[in-house]
Amino acid sequence: MSSTSTLKRVSALALIGASSLARAAPCDIYASGNTPCVAAHSTTRALYDGYTGALYQVIRGSDNTTIDISPLSSGVADAASQDKFCDGTTCLISIIYDQSGSGNDLTQAPPGGAATGPDPNGYDYLASAVGAPVTLNGQKAYGVFSSPFTGYRNNAANGTATGDDPEGLYAVFDGTHYNTGCCFDYGNAETNSHDTGNGHMEAIYFGTGDGSGRGTGSGNGPWIMADLENGLFSGFDPINNPDDPTITSRFVTAIVKGEPNQWAIRGGDATTGDLSTYYSGVRPDNGYNPMLKEGAIILGIGGDNSDRAQGTFYEGVMTSGYPSDDTENAVQADIVAAGYATTSLTSGPELTVGDSISLRATTACCTTRYIAHDGATVNTQVVTSSSAASLQQQASWMVRTGLGNSACFSFESVDTPGSFIRHSNYELLVNANDGSKLFSEDSTFCPQAGLNGQGNSFRSWSYPTRYWRHYNALGYIASNGGPFNFDAITTFNDDVSFVVSAGFASQ
């Protein structure tokens, strides 16, 4: 570290006093800077020193009961309690509690002005409780993995900035999980879930833009930007700000803050180093000065419930007042000290890259049936060692390193090299790899111990609430309850559990 960086870090930490350095957490630091948290959300750790309340709630699929997950004495979430509670079933994150005392909890986002996903009631999906495992200084915790159609909201928040009031926001995201959908946001939004005009939002956005051609930085993205409603902004004019860099770190600290006719974007690697300022200056024209913020809180969606984005959230806050750079630098030092790191995304019987495997169903009706394909359609078929060679090949799969995430796996067809099992519109298909980001993610699956105690269950990496399931002999990615027939709860655990054996055939 340079001498300049060292001085910056010492200056930042001095804000909270030498005697309290070992105990201070982000909201303690903000309070010391006279910009207290009015909302504080994290599923990974306490954001105040000594906070012992619940961090989040999970609901399990087997009986719809819930449990609150609180921090251990270290401040890190008690992931072991969640794992025990969810053993042998699925779990969703149903509430992300506000640690600030303001009661600004985040719950399932209601319908809004934008088109919604497949839920007939218009509500967004809840996130899988196991989709984003990490460690903090070696202790396991879980983030909030948002697939498209996943969102949380509070339209009746207390104490958040309204109008042109000053505020600060930070969040820690997964810097590798993003898309072009609108809009993976965390922050201040409309109170009626509709687009009420320019300047009615002030939220952190993370992704590669919304396809409008507005709001980009240097390189190909993703970028930290601000969603100010009807525009993603990386600066003032032009809003395509070359000083807003493409994010390359696995964990990223993202900051947006604003006060009358002044706002800023800052960011940095959440595991090392200092923050950088990507923009600091006046507000954009055309309805953004003065701001007309409404004070609702959103996570994973846009102000009008635009819910096609994806991303992963670990922690974040909203403050009263415009934090100083020194205060934010001290928060960054605390985030770095938290020690975010990746951990295994898989469990259960191990798979070996390069092996040929076959996968036998375990539902009582179907124990002679294997995952196979007929053209592009994934199905189950009765296969034995006496079956025709062509059928044995159709029921055999080469284990490959995950195309979308190397911590998981992809499955290449033995009889159609270059084609992989992928999901599309919730169906399992065998398609040729087109090299796209979407294909790579849709063809990546994370095996875990079989939910019925046999073999493996194969969780979609990009939609971790959904697993490979055979239903009426066809293959889907299914959730444990949902809007589709193949989401039926009956026999779910059996239908998503497969015994892995050596492949009937190999390439």
C-alpha positions as CSV (number, residue, x, y, z in Angstrom):
1,M,0.0,0.0,0.0
2,S,1.3,3.5,-0.9
3,S,2.0,6.1,1.8
4,T,-1.0,8.1,0.5
5,S,-3.3,5.2,0.8
6,T,-2.1,4.5,4.3
7,L,-2.8,8.0,5.3
8,K,-6.3,7.9,3.8
9,R,-7.0,4.7,5.7
10,V,-5.7,6.1,9.0
11,S,-7.7,9.3,8.5
12,A,-10.9,7.2,7.8
13,L,-10.5,5.0,10.8
14,A,-9.8,8.0,13.1
15,L,-13.4,8.9,12.6
16,I,-14.6,6.2,15.0
17,G,-11.9,6.6,17.6
18,A,-8.9,4.3,18.3
19,S,-10.6,2.7,21.3
20,S,-13.6,1.4,19.2
21,L,-11.8,0.2,16.1
22,A,-12.1,-3.5,16.9
23,R,-15.9,-3.2,17.5
24,A,-17.2,-0.7,15.0
25,A,-19.4,-1.9,12.2
26,P,-20.7,0.1,9.3
27,C,-23.7,1.7,11.0
28,D,-21.6,2.6,14.0
29,I,-19.1,4.3,11.6
30,Y,-21.9,6.2,9.8
31,A,-23.3,7.4,13.2
32,S,-19.9,8.6,14.2
33,G,-19.9,10.6,11.0
34,N,-23.3,12.2,11.9
35,T,-25.0,10.3,9.0
36,P,-26.8,7.5,10.9
37,C,-28.3,4.5,9.2
38,V,-32.0,4.6,8.7
39,A,-32.1,1.2,7.0
40,A,-29.5,-1.6,7.4
41,H,-30.0,-4.9,5.6
42,S,-27.7,-8.0,5.5
43,T,-28.1,-11.7,5.5
44,T,-24.4,-12.3,6.1
45,R,-23.6,-10.2,9.3
46,A,-24.5,-7.6,11.9
47,L,-24.1,-4.1,10.7
48,Y,-23.9,-2.7,14.2
49,D,-21.5,-3.6,17.0
50,G,-23.4,-5.9,19.3
51,Y,-26.5,-6.3,17.2
52,T,-28.1,-9.6,18.3
53,G,-31.5,-9.3,16.6
54,A,-32.6,-11.3,13.6
55,L,-30.9,-10.7,10.3
56,Y,-33.4,-12.5,8.1
57,Q,-36.1,-15.1,8.0
58,V,-36.3,-18.3,5.9
59,I,-39.4,-20.3,5.1
60,R,-39.0,-24.0,4.2
61,G,-40.9,-25.9,1.6
62,S,-41.7,-29.0,3.5
63,D,-44.2,-27.4,5.9
64,N,-44.1,-23.6,5.3
65,T,-42.7,-23.0,8.8
66,T,-40.2,-20.1,9.3
67,I,-37.1,-19.5,11.3
68,D,-35.2,-16.2,12.1
69,I,-31.5,-16.3,11.5
70,S,-29.4,-14.2,13.9
71,P,-25.7,-13.4,14.2
72,L,-23.3,-15.5,16.2
73,S,-21.0,-13.8,18.7
74,S,-18.6,-13.0,15.8
75,G,-21.4,-11.0,14.1
76,V,-21.6,-13.4,11.2
77,A,-25.0,-15.0,10.5
78,D,-25.7,-18.4,12.0
79,A,-25.7,-20.4,8.8
80,A,-25.6,-23.7,10.6
81,S,-29.0,-23.0,12.1
82,Q,-30.4,-22.4,8.6
83,D,-28.7,-25.5,7.2
84,K,-30.2,-27.7,10.0
85,F,-33.7,-26.1,9.5
86,C,-33.6,-26.6,5.7
87,D,-32.1,-30.1,5.7
88,G,-33.9,-32.3,3.2
89,T,-36.1,-29.6,1.8
90,T,-36.0,-26.2,0.1
91,C,-35.9,-22.8,1.8
92,L,-36.6,-19.2,0.6
93,I,-35.6,-15.9,2.2
94,S,-38.9,-14.4,3.2
95,I,-37.9,-11.3,5.2
96,I,-34.6,-9.3,5.3
97,Y,-34.8,-7.5,8.6
98,D,-33.8,-3.9,9.1
99,Q,-31.1,-3.7,11.8
100,S,-31.4,0.1,12.2
101,G,-34.4,0.0,14.5
102,S,-36.6,1.9,12.0
103,G,-38.6,-1.1,11.1
104,N,-37.7,-1.0,7.4
105,D,-37.8,-4.7,6.8
106,L,-37.8,-6.0,3.2
107,T,-40.4,-8.5,2.1
108,Q,-41.7,-10.0,-1.1
109,A,-42.2,-7.2,-3.7
110,P,-45.9,-6.6,-4.7
111,P,-47.1,-6.0,-8.3
112,G,-46.2,-2.7,-9.9
113,G,-46.4,-0.7,-13.1
114,A,-44.0,-2.9,-15.0
115,A,-44.8,-6.3,-16.5
116,T,-44.3,-9.0,-13.9
117,G,-43.1,-12.6,-14.1
118,P,-45.1,-15.8,-14.3
119,D,-46.6,-15.5,-10.8
120,P,-50.4,-15.0,-11.6
121,N,-50.7,-12.9,-8.5
122,G,-48.1,-10.4,-9.8
123,Y,-45.8,-10.7,-6.8
124,D,-42.1,-11.2,-7.3
125,Y,-40.4,-14.4,-6.3
126,L,-38.5,-14.9,-3.1
127,A,-34.8,-15.7,-3.3
128,S,-33.3,-19.1,-2.6
129,A,-31.8,-19.3,0.9
130,V,-28.9,-21.3,-0.4
131,G,-28.1,-19.7,-3.8
132,A,-25.2,-17.5,-2.6
133,P,-23.0,-19.1,0.0
134,V,-19.9,-17.2,1.1
135,T,-17.5,-17.1,4.0
136,L,-16.7,-14.1,6.2
137,N,-13.3,-14.7,7.8
138,G,-13.9,-18.4,7.3
139,Q,-17.4,-18.5,8.7
140,K,-20.2,-19.6,6.3
141,A,-23.1,-17.3,5.5
142,Y,-25.6,-16.8,2.7
143,G,-26.2,-13.8,0.4
144,V,-29.4,-13.0,-1.5
145,F,-29.1,-14.4,-5.0
146,S,-31.7,-12.7,-7.2
147,S,-32.7,-14.4,-10.4
148,P,-35.0,-12.6,-12.9
149,F,-38.5,-12.0,-11.3
150,T,-37.0,-11.9,-7.8
151,G,-37.6,-8.8,-5.7
152,Y,-38.0,-7.3,-2.2
153,R,-39.6,-4.0,-1.2
154,N,-40.9,-1.8,1.6
155,N,-43.3,0.9,0.4
156,A,-43.9,2.3,3.8
157,A,-40.4,3.0,5.0
158,N,-39.7,5.2,8.0
159,G,-37.0,7.9,8.1
160,T,-35.7,7.5,4.6
161,A,-34.9,10.5,2.5
162,T,-37.7,12.2,0.6
163,G,-37.8,15.1,-1.8
164,D,-34.3,16.6,-2.1
165,D,-33.2,15.4,1.4
166,P,-29.6,14.2,1.5
167,E,-28.8,10.5,1.9
168,G,-26.1,7.9,1.4
169,L,-26.3,4.3,0.2
170,Y,-23.8,1.5,0.0
171,A,-24.1,-2.2,-0.9
172,V,-21.8,-5.2,-1.3
173,F,-22.6,-7.2,-4.4
174,D,-21.3,-10.1,-6.4
175,G,-19.3,-8.4,-9.1
176,T,-19.7,-11.4,-11.5
177,H,-23.5,-11.8,-11.3
178,Y,-25.4,-9.4,-13.5
179,N,-27.3,-9.0,-16.7
180,T,-28.8,-6.3,-19.0
181,G,-32.2,-6.6,-17.4
182,C,-33.9,-3.7,-15.6
183,C,-33.1,-3.2,-12.9
184,F,-30.9,-4.7,-10.2
185,D,-31.2,-1.9,-7.7
186,Y,-30.8,-1.3,-4.0
187,G,-32.1,2.0,-2.5
188,N,-34.8,4.7,-2.6
189,A,-37.8,4.3,-4.8
190,E,-41.5,5.1,-5.4
191,T,-44.0,4.3,-2.7
192,N,-46.7,3.0,-5.1
193,S,-44.5,0.6,-7.2
194,H,-45.1,2.7,-10.3
195,D,-43.0,5.1,-12.3
196,T,-44.0,8.5,-11.1
197,G,-41.4,10.5,-13.0
198,N,-37.8,11.6,-13.3
199,G,-36.0,12.1,-10.0
200,H,-38.4,10.0,-7.9
201,M,-35.7,7.4,-7.3
202,E,-32.1,7.3,-6.0
203,A,-30.8,3.8,-5.9
204,I,-27.6,1.9,-6.6
205,Y,-27.8,0.0,-9.9
206,F,-25.4,-2.8,-10.9
207,G,-25.2,-4.3,-14.3
208,T,-24.5,-3.5,-18.0
209,G,-27.3,-1.1,-18.5
210,D,-30.9,-1.4,-19.6
211,G,-30.4,-1.5,-23.3
212,S,-31.5,2.1,-23.8
213,G,-28.0,3.3,-24.8
214,R,-28.0,5.7,-21.8
215,G,-25.9,5.2,-18.7
216,T,-22.7,3.3,-19.4
217,G,-19.1,3.5,-18.3
218,S,-15.8,2.5,-19.8
219,G,-15.4,-1.0,-21.2
220,N,-18.2,-3.5,-21.5
221,G,-19.4,-3.4,-17.9
222,P,-20.8,-4.2,-15.5
223,W,-20.9,-0.8,-13.9
224,I,-22.0,0.9,-10.7
225,M,-24.5,3.5,-11.6
226,A,-27.5,5.3,-10.2
227,D,-31.1,4.6,-11.0
228,L,-32.8,8.0,-10.8
229,E,-35.9,6.8,-12.6
230,N,-36.3,6.9,-16.3
231,G,-32.5,6.8,-16.6
232,L,-29.4,4.9,-15.4
233,F,-26.7,7.5,-14.8
234,S,-23.0,7.1,-14.5
235,G,-22.4,10.9,-14.5
236,F,-24.0,14.2,-15.6
237,D,-23.4,15.0,-19.3
238,P,-22.6,12.9,-21.1
239,I,-24.0,10.2,-18.9
240,N,-21.7,7.7,-20.6
241,N,-19.0,8.4,-18.2
242,P,-15.5,7.1,-19.1
243,D,-14.4,7.5,-15.5
244,D,-16.9,4.8,-14.4
245,P,-14.9,1.6,-14.8
246,T,-16.0,-1.9,-15.7
247,I,-16.1,-3.9,-12.4
248,T,-13.8,-6.9,-12.3
249,S,-13.7,-7.9,-8.6
250,R,-15.6,-10.8,-7.3
251,F,-17.0,-8.8,-4.4
252,V,-17.7,-5.1,-5.0
253,T,-18.5,-2.2,-2.7
254,A,-20.9,0.1,-4.5
255,I,-21.9,3.6,-3.2
256,V,-24.3,6.3,-4.4
257,K,-25.0,9.4,-2.4
258,G,-26.9,12.6,-3.0
259,E,-27.8,16.0,-1.6
260,P,-29.2,19.2,-3.2
261,N,-27.6,19.5,-6.7
262,Q,-24.7,17.2,-5.8
263,W,-24.3,13.5,-6.0
264,A,-21.6,10.9,-6.3
265,I,-20.8,7.3,-7.3
266,R,-17.9,5.5,-5.5
267,G,-16.8,1.9,-5.5
268,G,-14.0,-0.6,-4.8
269,D,-13.1,-4.2,-4.3
270,A,-14.9,-5.3,-1.1
271,T,-12.0,-7.6,-0.2
272,T,-9.0,-5.2,-0.5
273,G,-7.9,-1.6,-1.0
274,D,-9.6,1.7,-0.9
275,L,-12.7,3.3,-2.5
276,S,-12.4,5.3,-5.7
277,T,-14.7,8.1,-6.8
278,Y,-16.2,7.5,-10.3
279,Y,-18.4,10.7,-10.4
280,S,-18.9,13.6,-8.0
281,G,-20.8,16.6,-9.3
282,V,-24.0,18.3,-10.1
283,R,-27.3,16.6,-10.8
284,P,-28.5,15.8,-14.3
285,D,-30.9,18.1,-16.0
286,N,-34.5,17.3,-17.0
287,G,-36.2,16.7,-13.7
288,Y,-33.4,15.5,-11.5
289,N,-32.7,18.8,-9.8
290,P,-34.3,19.1,-7.3
291,M,-34.9,15.5,-6.6
292,L,-38.3,14.2,-5.7
293,K,-37.4,11.0,-3.8
294,E,-40.3,9.1,-2.3
295,G,-38.5,7.0,0.3
296,A,-39.6,3.4,-0.4
297,I,-36.8,0.8,-0.3
298,I,-36.2,-1.8,-3.1
299,L,-33.8,-4.7,-3.6
300,G,-33.3,-6.5,-7.0
301,I,-36.0,-4.5,-8.9
302,G,-36.7,-1.1,-10.4
303,G,-39.0,1.5,-9.0
304,D,-41.9,0.3,-11.1
305,N,-41.2,-3.3,-10.2
306,S,-39.1,-3.9,-13.3
307,D,-38.0,-7.4,-12.4
308,R,-35.9,-8.9,-15.2
309,A,-32.5,-8.2,-13.7
310,Q,-30.2,-10.6,-11.7
311,G,-27.6,-10.0,-9.1
312,T,-26.4,-11.0,-5.6
313,F,-26.7,-8.8,-2.5
314,Y,-24.8,-9.4,0.7
315,E,-25.3,-6.2,2.7
316,G,-26.3,-2.6,2.4
317,V,-27.5,0.5,4.2
318,M,-29.3,3.8,3.7
319,T,-28.3,6.9,5.7
320,S,-29.8,10.1,6.9
321,G,-27.5,12.9,5.6
322,Y,-24.7,13.0,3.0
323,P,-21.8,10.9,4.2
324,S,-18.3,12.2,3.9
325,D,-15.7,10.4,1.8
326,D,-13.8,9.7,5.1
327,T,-16.8,8.1,6.6
328,E,-17.3,5.9,3.6
329,N,-13.6,5.0,3.5
330,A,-13.9,3.8,7.1
331,V,-16.9,1.7,6.1
332,Q,-14.9,0.2,3.3
333,A,-12.1,-0.7,5.8
334,D,-14.7,-2.5,7.9
335,I,-16.0,-4.3,4.8
336,V,-12.5,-5.5,3.8
337,A,-11.9,-6.6,7.4
338,A,-15.1,-8.7,7.3
339,G,-13.2,-11.1,5.0
340,Y,-15.7,-12.0,2.2
341,A,-14.6,-15.0,0.3
342,T,-16.1,-17.7,-2.0
343,T,-17.0,-21.2,-0.8
344,S,-18.3,-24.4,-2.3
345,L,-21.6,-24.2,-4.3
346,T,-22.0,-28.0,-4.3
347,S,-22.5,-30.9,-1.9
348,G,-23.5,-34.6,-1.9
349,P,-21.8,-37.3,-4.0
350,E,-19.0,-35.8,-5.9
351,L,-18.8,-35.5,-9.7
352,T,-15.6,-35.6,-11.6
353,V,-15.0,-33.4,-14.7
354,G,-14.4,-35.6,-17.7
355,D,-16.5,-38.6,-16.5
356,S,-19.4,-40.0,-18.4
357,I,-22.4,-40.4,-16.2
358,S,-26.0,-41.5,-16.3
359,L,-28.7,-40.3,-13.9
360,R,-31.4,-42.6,-12.7
361,A,-34.7,-41.3,-11.3
362,T,-35.6,-42.3,-7.7
363,T,-39.4,-41.7,-7.6
364,A,-41.1,-45.0,-6.9
365,C,-42.8,-45.0,-10.3
366,C,-39.7,-44.5,-12.3
367,T,-36.6,-46.2,-10.9
368,T,-35.8,-47.8,-14.2
369,R,-35.9,-44.5,-16.0
370,Y,-32.9,-42.3,-16.7
371,I,-32.4,-38.7,-17.8
372,A,-32.1,-38.8,-21.6
373,H,-33.0,-36.8,-24.6
374,D,-35.0,-37.1,-27.8
375,G,-33.7,-34.4,-30.1
376,A,-33.7,-31.2,-28.1
377,T,-36.2,-32.5,-25.6
378,V,-34.9,-33.8,-22.2
379,N,-37.0,-36.6,-20.9
380,T,-36.7,-39.8,-19.0
381,Q,-36.5,-43.2,-20.7
382,V,-36.2,-46.8,-19.6
383,V,-32.6,-47.8,-20.3
384,T,-30.7,-51.0,-19.5
385,S,-27.3,-52.4,-20.5
386,S,-29.2,-54.3,-23.2
387,S,-30.7,-51.2,-24.7
388,A,-29.7,-50.1,-28.2
389,A,-26.4,-48.2,-28.4
390,S,-28.2,-45.1,-29.6
391,L,-30.4,-45.0,-26.5
392,Q,-27.5,-45.6,-24.2
393,Q,-25.7,-42.6,-25.7
394,Q,-28.9,-40.5,-25.4
395,A,-28.9,-41.3,-21.7
396,S,-25.2,-40.5,-21.1
397,W,-23.6,-37.2,-20.3
398,M,-20.1,-35.9,-20.0
399,V,-19.4,-33.9,-16.9
400,R,-17.8,-30.5,-17.7
401,T,-16.7,-27.5,-15.7
402,G,-19.6,-25.2,-15.4
403,L,-19.8,-22.9,-18.4
404,G,-21.3,-20.1,-16.4
405,N,-19.6,-20.7,-13.1
406,S,-16.6,-22.9,-12.7
407,A,-17.6,-23.9,-9.2
408,C,-20.5,-25.9,-10.6
409,F,-21.0,-28.2,-13.6
410,S,-22.4,-28.4,-17.2
411,F,-23.5,-31.7,-18.9
412,E,-22.5,-32.3,-22.5
413,S,-24.5,-34.8,-24.6
414,V,-22.5,-37.9,-25.5
415,D,-24.3,-38.5,-28.8
416,T,-24.3,-34.8,-29.7
417,P,-20.9,-33.3,-28.8
418,G,-20.9,-29.6,-28.3
419,S,-24.5,-29.6,-27.0
420,F,-25.4,-29.3,-23.4
421,I,-28.4,-29.6,-21.1
422,R,-29.7,-26.1,-20.5
423,H,-33.0,-24.6,-19.3
424,S,-35.1,-22.3,-21.5
425,N,-38.6,-21.2,-20.4
426,Y,-38.2,-23.6,-17.5
427,E,-37.9,-26.6,-19.8
428,L,-34.7,-28.7,-19.9
429,L,-33.4,-28.9,-23.5
430,V,-30.2,-30.1,-25.3
431,N,-28.9,-27.3,-27.4
432,A,-25.6,-26.5,-29.1
433,N,-23.4,-24.1,-27.1
434,D,-23.7,-20.7,-28.8
435,G,-21.0,-19.1,-26.7
436,S,-23.4,-16.5,-25.2
437,K,-23.4,-15.5,-21.5
438,L,-27.0,-16.5,-21.3
439,F,-26.4,-20.0,-22.6
440,S,-23.4,-20.5,-20.3
441,E,-25.5,-19.5,-17.3
442,D,-28.6,-21.5,-18.3
443,S,-26.4,-24.7,-18.8
444,T,-24.7,-24.5,-15.4
445,F,-26.0,-26.6,-12.5
446,C,-24.9,-27.1,-8.9
447,P,-25.4,-30.6,-7.5
448,Q,-26.2,-31.1,-3.9
449,A,-27.1,-34.0,-1.7
450,G,-30.4,-35.5,-3.0
451,L,-33.4,-33.9,-1.3
452,N,-34.9,-37.3,-0.6
453,G,-31.6,-38.7,0.7
454,Q,-30.6,-40.5,-2.5
455,G,-28.0,-39.4,-4.9
456,N,-27.9,-35.8,-6.1
457,S,-30.3,-33.0,-6.8
458,F,-29.2,-30.6,-9.5
459,R,-29.9,-26.9,-8.7
460,S,-29.9,-24.4,-11.5
461,W,-27.1,-21.9,-10.8
462,S,-29.0,-19.0,-12.4
463,Y,-32.3,-19.9,-10.8
464,P,-31.3,-21.6,-7.6
465,T,-34.9,-22.0,-6.3
466,R,-35.3,-24.5,-9.2
467,Y,-34.0,-28.0,-9.7
468,W,-33.9,-30.6,-12.4
469,R,-37.2,-32.5,-12.2
470,H,-38.9,-35.2,-14.2
471,Y,-42.6,-34.6,-14.5
472,N,-44.8,-36.7,-16.8
473,A,-41.5,-38.1,-18.2
474,L,-40.2,-34.6,-19.3
475,G,-37.4,-32.5,-17.9
476,Y,-37.9,-29.1,-16.2
477,I,-36.3,-26.8,-13.7
478,A,-39.0,-26.8,-11.0
479,S,-39.5,-25.0,-7.7
480,N,-41.0,-26.6,-4.6
481,G,-44.4,-25.0,-5.2
482,G,-45.0,-22.3,-7.9
483,P,-47.3,-21.2,-10.7
484,F,-46.7,-24.2,-13.1
485,N,-48.0,-27.7,-13.0
486,F,-44.4,-29.1,-12.8
487,D,-43.9,-27.0,-9.6
488,A,-46.3,-29.3,-7.8
489,I,-45.3,-30.1,-4.2
490,T,-46.4,-33.7,-4.4
491,T,-43.3,-36.0,-4.8
492,F,-41.1,-33.0,-5.3
493,N,-38.2,-34.3,-3.3
494,D,-38.3,-37.7,-5.1
495,D,-38.7,-36.2,-8.5
496,V,-35.6,-34.0,-8.1
497,S,-33.3,-36.7,-6.8
498,F,-31.2,-38.8,-9.1
499,V,-28.7,-41.6,-8.5
500,V,-25.5,-41.0,-10.5
501,S,-23.7,-43.9,-12.0
502,A,-21.1,-44.5,-14.7
503,G,-22.4,-43.6,-18.1
504,F,-24.0,-46.2,-20.3
505,A,-21.8,-44.8,-23.1
506,S,-18.9,-42.4,-23.4
507,Q,-17.5,-40.1,-26.2
